Amino acid sequence: MNQLLLETITCCGVTEYSVTLVTGQTTEHEDLYVEGVEKTHKFKTEDEAKRCFKHLIHIVKNTPFAALKQFNRYGKTGRDTTHFAAFVGHTRRIRHGVKLADGSKSYWTAQVWDYQLVRNDGTCVKFYDTLGAFASAHYKDEHPTRKTGKGWDECETLIFGEWVKMSVMREIRA
């Protein structure tokens, strides 16, 4: 279970108010990367901190990933516009998988270079500006009945020998 903490700290006459999420344990493979993650929102007033705590208290029952996602979005309006390159693992590699009709999987791997994905398909080098464009091109080539891909949810980056979904990396590093 996740923990949500409402804290008041006074040091040298300065009082600080905060709400902290500590994600819990899970048995879900994807959530293993968000176990024990600690994130804090700081506030100028006690009322603001209490409002945040009251608004988010329900996330203690969510999965660690869902709780982290909701906690990270508290108080933000609009979409996160941080470029995917900021969330890529140290290898700078991204892959996308497509399940084929025969049950096997096709994987495309690309390298992040500058702010683009670069993929050598054996005959030429192709560039993609977004994870969605990369996933959609893979579907178009390998699974023509599907037209678009969900880049953040379907693409993965290599972290210390394991492939981790980009959506998980975005939440951990937010």
C-alpha positions in Angstrom: 0.0 0.0 0.0 1.2 3.5 -0.7 1.7 6.2 2.0 0.6 9.8 1.7 2.2 12.1 4.3 1.2 15.6 5.3 4.2 17.3 6.9 5.0 20.6 8.6 8.6 21.4 9.1 9.9 24.5 10.9 13.6 25.3 10.7 15.3 28.6 11.7 11.9 30.3 11.9 10.8 29.2 8.4 7.8 26.9 8.2 7.4 24.6 5.2 4.4 22.5 4.3 4.5 19.5 2.1 2.6 16.4 1.0 4.8 13.3 0.2 3.9 10.1 -1.6 5.9 6.9 -0.9 4.8 4.2 -3.2 4.2 0.8 -1.9 5.1 -2.8 -2.9 3.5 -4.6 -5.8 3.5 -7.9 -7.5 3.0 -6.4 -11.0 6.2 -6.6 -13.1 5.8 -3.1 -14.5 5.2 -1.5 -11.1 8.5 -3.0 -9.7 10.3 0.1 -11.0 8.0 2.4 -9.0 8.2 0.6 -5.6 9.4 2.8 -2.9 9.6 6.0 -5.0 9.3 9.1 -2.9 7.9 12.4 -4.4 7.0 15.6 -2.6 4.9 18.6 -3.3 5.8 21.8 -1.3 3.4 24.5 -0.4 3.5 28.0 1.1 0.5 27.6 3.3 -0.9 24.9 5.5 -4.3 25.2 3.7 -2.8 24.4 0.3 -1.0 21.4 1.7 -4.2 20.1 3.4 -6.2 20.7 0.2 -3.6 18.6 -1.8 -3.7 15.9 0.9 -7.5 15.7 0.9 -7.6 15.6 -2.9 -5.0 12.8 -3.2 -5.8 10.6 -0.2 -7.6 8.1 -2.3 -4.3 7.2 -4.2 -3.1 5.2 -1.2 -5.3 2.3 -2.4 -4.1 2.5 -6.1 -1.2 0.6 -7.6 2.1 2.3 -7.1 2.3 3.3 -10.8 -1.3 4.8 -10.8 -0.6 6.6 -7.5 2.6 8.1 -8.8 1.0 9.2 -12.1 -1.9 11.0 -10.2 0.5 12.5 -7.7 2.8 13.9 -10.4 -0.2 15.5 -12.2 -1.6 17.2 -9.1 -1.8 21.0 -9.7 -0.7 20.8 -13.3 -2.9 21.9 -16.2 -2.5 20.7 -19.8 -0.2 18.0 -21.1 3.4 17.3 -20.1 5.5 18.7 -23.0 8.9 17.3 -21.9 10.6 15.6 -24.8 10.9 11.8 -24.7 14.7 12.1 -24.9 14.7 13.3 -21.3 13.4 10.0 -20.1 15.5 7.6 -22.1 17.9 5.2 -20.4 21.7 5.5 -20.4 21.9 3.3 -23.5 19.8 5.9 -25.4 18.0 2.9 -27.0 14.2 2.6 -27.6 12.3 -0.4 -28.9 8.7 -1.1 -30.0 7.1 -4.5 -30.2 4.3 -5.7 -32.4 2.5 -9.0 -32.0 2.2 -10.7 -35.4 -0.7 -12.9 -36.6 1.3 -16.1 -36.1 1.8 -15.2 -32.4 5.4 -14.1 -32.7 6.7 -10.6 -32.0 8.5 -8.2 -34.2 10.7 -5.6 -32.5 12.1 -2.4 -33.9 15.0 -0.8 -32.1 16.1 2.8 -32.6 18.7 5.1 -31.1 17.9 8.5 -29.6 20.1 11.0 -31.4 19.6 14.7 -30.6 15.8 14.9 -30.4 14.9 12.1 -32.9 14.7 8.4 -33.0 17.1 6.9 -35.6 16.4 3.5 -37.0 18.5 1.6 -39.6 16.1 -0.8 -41.3 18.9 -2.6 -43.3 18.3 -0.6 -46.5 18.2 3.0 -45.2 18.2 5.1 -42.1 14.8 6.5 -41.0 14.1 9.3 -38.5 11.1 9.7 -36.2 10.2 12.8 -34.2 7.9 11.2 -31.7 7.4 7.8 -30.0 4.0 7.7 -31.6 5.4 8.2 -35.1 7.9 5.3 -34.4 5.2 3.0 -33.1 2.8 3.9 -36.0 5.4 3.3 -38.6 6.1 -0.2 -37.1 2.4 -1.1 -37.1 2.1 0.2 -40.7 5.0 -2.0 -41.8 4.2 -5.2 -39.8 0.5 -5.0 -38.8 -1.3 -3.1 -41.5 -4.8 -3.4 -39.9 -3.6 -1.2 -37.1 -2.9 2.4 -38.1 -1.5 4.1 -35.0 0.5 3.2 -31.9 0.6 4.6 -28.4 4.2 5.5 -28.2 4.5 6.3 -24.5 2.7 3.1 -23.5 4.2 0.7 -26.0 7.8 1.9 -26.5 10.5 0.8 -24.0 14.0 2.0 -23.1 16.9 -0.2 -22.0 17.8 0.3 -18.3 20.6 -1.8 -16.9 19.7 -4.8 -19.1 15.9 -4.6 -18.8 13.4 -3.0 -21.1 11.2 -0.5 -19.2 8.1 1.2 -20.6 8.6 4.9 -21.4 5.4 5.8 -19.5 7.0 4.3 -16.4 10.2 6.3 -17.0 8.3 9.5 -17.4 6.6 9.1 -14.0 9.7 8.1 -12.2 11.7 11.1 -13.5 8.8 13.6 -13.4 
